[in-house]
Amino acid sequence: MREKDVRRDCLHFRGDVPCGPHKSKGVHCSDCDEFVARRGRILIIKLGAAGDVIRTTPLLSPLAERYPEHRISWITQYPDLVPSIVHDRLRFGAEAVQWARRTRFDVLINLDKDREACALADEVQADAKFGFTLGDDGFCAPVDDGPAAAKYLTGLFDDVSQANELSYLQEIFAICGFTFAGEDYVLDRPAEAPDIAVPSGKAVIGLNTGCGGRWTSRLWPDRYWAQLVGLLQQAGHGVMLLGGPDEDARNSVMAGTTGAAYPGTFSLRDFIGVMDRCDLVVSAVTMAMHIAIGLHKPLVLLNNIFNPREFELYGRGVIVQPEQPCTCYFQPRCRNENFCLETLRPEAVRDAVAGLLERS
């Protein structure tokens, strides 16, 4: 075997480690029947947040259709959430940045407005660029004056964002030159789900009780979560509390006082497996919300501070909002004397769960 016999132009070629066909069949390039000529390269920059990485995955469908046999690379802070159909899942850091700066791409898509993402998009060589780059003033700038410019303005002015009629997916599809047609999330289920005790009942309802430590403006009161547990148990459902390290103490106490199951905290991949054991999920706008959508779970979404039109629930979910209108649009902390989520009653959420279960 000589170096010149290596098919560097094959879509399976990885450069530094064995390719898939060699690992599965032991073949070399000269006797491989799985050769696919690589026709180009695509780079996606979507660093975070974790939920935004998941809800960007519907783009993979039209990209594969328009650019067949192109190698797709994705730079992100959450490579574990990028589906395995992406050829290169790269963690954002010096190594990935250095490689991207020295590689030429046919298509670059940057959907982040953060300065580091825009700076990388500005430096990468690509025949076509979509989304956002770095302006001469050192700030984010849209690549074009069409859909990217429209999305750019929603991030600068709250009233423009609130008036927006498009979902996030409609916006990013338009930015990339596509029309959103219901393409679903792409989320890999773990090969083996964690071994946990699943509560019995007519349905297993997963309650994701938190929203991270920074955005307390969307945090439903603990007593309401506890009341919802009781209402769901009265209806004959098994209830499982969900969350990460920020919710661990809250969920442990709630499990002790309500009898709800709480399996604990897990790695990101295992957490997906835990959520997959649920029949329906109740969550605020969090990563867990996007995992539920990616797993095709019926979802009751608690929303107050975001434009409800931005969410695509694929007909599998409902949005419930407080009776008192929220005036803290896109604010991490509530600024009002009366917290709007105090007017979102547990009975309303219980009714939404019942209606969604009946429908699905």
Helices and strands as residue ranges (DSSP letters): G 3-5, H 20-25, G 29-31, E 40-45, H 50-54, G 57-59, H 60-66, E 70-76, G 79-81, E 88-91, H 94-101, E 104-110, H 115-123, E 125-134, E 140-142, H 147-154, H 158-163, H 168-175, E 204-208, G 216-218, H 222-234, E 238-242, G 245-247, H 248-258, H 268-275, E 280-284, H 287-294, E 299-302, G 308-310, E 317-320, G 340-343, H 346-359
